[in-house]
Amino acid sequence: MEKKTQKPQTESPEKGKILSKPRIFFGLTFIVFSGVLALSFISYLMNWKSDQSQAGTMLDKSIQSSNIFGKLGDWLGNIFIFESIGVASFIVAFLFVVFGTMILKKKIFKPWMTFGHSLFFICWLPIFFGAITKGQGNAGVLSGVYGYQIMDSMNAIIGSVGLWLVLVVSIALYFILEFNLRPSSIKSKFNEINESTIGRVKSMMPNSSENFEADEELENEIQDSDSNITVTDVSNNGKIQEVEKPVKVSTVEPPVQVQTIVTPNQTSFEEIKKESSPTVSLDLNTKPVIPVAKPEEAFDIKPSPISTPSSDGIKFNVEVAPAVEIITDADQQSNDLVEKHGLYDHRLDLAKFQMPPLDLLKDYGNEEISVNKEELEENKNKIVGLLKNFNVGIAEIKATIGPTVTLYEIVPEAGIRVSAIKKLQDDIALNLSALGIRIIAPMPGKGTIGIEVPRKNPTMVSMRSVIASQKFQNTDMDLPVVFGKTISNEVFMADLSKMPHLLMAGSTGQGKSVGINAILTSLLYKKHPSELKFVMVDPKKVELSLYSKIERHYLAKLPDSDDAIITDTHKVINTLNSLCVEMDQRYDLLKNAFCKNLKEYNKKFSERKLNPENGHRYLPYIVLVVDEFADLIMTAGKEVELPIARLAQLARAVGIHLIVATQRPSVNVITGMIKANFPARAAFRVISSVDSRTILDSPGADQLIGKGDMLYFNGNEILRLQCAFVDTPEVERLAEFIGEQKGYASAFMLPEYVNEEATSSVGAFDPNEKDQLFDDAARIIVSTQQGSTSMLQRHLKLGYNRAGRIMDQLEASGIVGGFNGAKAREVLISDLNSLEQFLEDLRN
Ligand SMILES: Nc1ncnc2c1ncn2[C@@H]1O[C@H](COP(=O)(O)OP(=O)(O)OP(=O)(O)O)[C@@H](O)[C@H]1O
């Protein structure tokens, strides 16, 4: 059931587009010129009689013009209005606005439709005014000379009746085509108006006999009509609710059982008692019977007729009533709020925030791929020759040149086994004497076998070129990440929110840090600070430090920490657990708002359907970036692995996404639990094929050539990409540009994380799980009035751990107080009698 809601003001896709200066100049010039034209025309219309005599005196200073744009205004008015098309000239002025908005890429008008309509009226209006004025009175300005002359010529050719016929038929055709007017729709519109008028008149009448009479009249009216029948239900309060239920007369159905029901104010109707069929079929001879709508059904129901010719020649109409639109109180309230304050704009806190311009990124010059025909020919010959030596015949070979790699696709002759070619990988590599050869047999979805051969002179892919690409600029992805270019030189992008977490690996110096910077740069170029927050973990301390400048805009941190970029392993554990708390809180918010994911939730919040007083808030995406995961696992092990795995398993729906990078993709770093929850993987060059298997579940990453040459696995297939290059100074400039702008008062605060171990014993006492020696321990403590764990150890001959656990239980049950540093705990029960009573209560 569709709810009637205010249409949300979706962010226009043009927002992200960068307009060139000439565009802005010409766009604005057109719009301003349109204003000048319109004002000149208005002014000309007011003074045209006096000013017209001054035509041709443009340079004569002694003659003044009364047009607000002086003689220029006069001249424009004269040219457009008087000498051309009369008042239709305003349409010309309007067209300049349309041009202007087109140049500025604002999709306010549908250009072709607007031009079409305008052209029609530019032709029709002058002739129409010409026909009306016949050259008398204000003919000059209404029709213009052109309009009058065309009208005059037509008049001479087809006569005045013919002229009017052309005018009327053309305008009628225009409206019929434009508004889809058909006799049936005009008739139903007319019926609607008719009914609503009758309804209104009826509702004005008191609940009396007059009303009754009106009902009868109406019924008569209804019964007169054999096609459209209006049922009127008069409810208790005298309000009339109407349902239009056209009943079409048809044959075959058995006679309908009719029952009379009485409505509260005694108006009687006949109800069709017929189960489960919304379609009504009646005997041709019976009079139409009127179904009574239940009060809650009595909304605007506009049936949509479906007409099917039946085999017996009788027209059989089926009408399906559309779903009833219902507005709940909450909807109404949010609609009112939106009407009053507009949609909630999360960007408002930093309304003046400027998205970074493109020129912060370095232009590395020509990135066009140069084709080295000799190299291509040489490689092709080597491949064909080698395969021939191994008795592998080739039917066809094709080369696709990418930025770093050329892909040779071969179609083997019939009967050749794919595995035979696969086995030759090392031989081909040896023959081509090149590193980084990868054989893809077969190419997914292509029916060929691919051999990737690195180029001698690779082309660099700059971050600027991919950020400037149409694909990135016009993307509607939620978290667009532009990695670089594919083997066929296309910009490659992926949506981090769909990945939903990314695992990156690569040996040192192969382009992993550049890859992370490319990801962060793409997100910074697309997302406003209110929409995205980063949690950065950088055990190496230097890789992500550049981003500290954007702390108050894009970073998130724990309330008690000084630096937003976390370099200390212990803090990482707290931060990860805090992220888990944030995740749980977000899930609660989503659950209370009946939303399935963050996007839905934020939309609802923007439409003011969620009350901030109930804890609802706009939720930015949170991206956790861990630069050296191996280091964390080595120092903190499970304490890091568990929250990471938990986040990876659950956090996608609440907008928390993980990017975890490591130099050492060994199985004790990338464990099964981690791997299972990171479907998207990016591999730069790694040392061994074992490492490649760990990260990608297949070899290949060990065959890469470094410098940003990478494999991306999206869960289905592996793609070879050349990562875009973004240098440290570029990132610095970007961070500086953002950092210099007004930001929030502080970084985004993650929820405080309270270490569970510190609190678990207190308040979590479960009498069923108490230690067997709990009662004895309590008696010893109370009799000695000493809350000491070592004393319990001595008296009960226990190890420290068990004694400590019993002490925690005594604290939780309220027999002793909290941990008191070096001193013994306070004993809260003064004597054994009270204790026995207390223990008895606990048992019950
Ligand atoms: N996409 C790329 N295009 C061109 N050159 C690149 C690219 N990525 C990296 N390089 C080159 O490789 C060098 C090392 O890259 P990067 O610092 O990203 O390696 P790394 O894997 O992060 O190393 P480490 O783990 O030691 O930090 C860069 O300085 C650059 O010269």
The ligand as a Gaussian input file, in Angstrom:
#p B3LYP/6-31G(d) Opt

LIG

0 1
 N       49.765000       3.025000      -8.705000
 C       51.050000       3.264000      -8.855000
 N       51.499000       3.746000     -10.009000
 C       52.820000       3.983000     -10.169000
 N       53.732000       3.777000      -9.229000
 C       53.361000       3.305000      -8.049000
 C       51.985000       3.021000      -7.804000
 N       51.878000       2.571000      -6.552000
 C       53.117000       2.573000      -6.030000
 N       54.002000       3.002000      -6.921000
 C       55.438000       3.129000      -6.710000
 O       55.828000       2.212000      -5.714000
 C       56.376000       2.876000      -4.593000
 C       55.983000       2.184000      -3.313000
 O       54.586000       2.282000      -3.125000
 P       53.926000       2.195000      -1.688000
 O       54.591000       3.143000      -0.764000
 O       52.500000       2.335000      -1.839000
 O       54.287000       0.727000      -1.290000
 P       53.818000      -0.085000      -0.038000
 O       53.407000      -1.391000      -0.521000
 O       52.846000       0.670000       0.730000
 O       55.108000      -0.178000       0.789000
 P       55.212000      -0.189000       2.350000
 O       54.340000      -1.307000       2.775000
 O       56.640000      -0.387000       2.608000
 O       54.710000       1.134000       2.797000
 C       55.866000       4.294000      -4.696000
 O       56.734000       5.208000      -4.144000
 C       55.751000       4.497000      -6.200000
 O       56.962000       4.917000      -6.735000

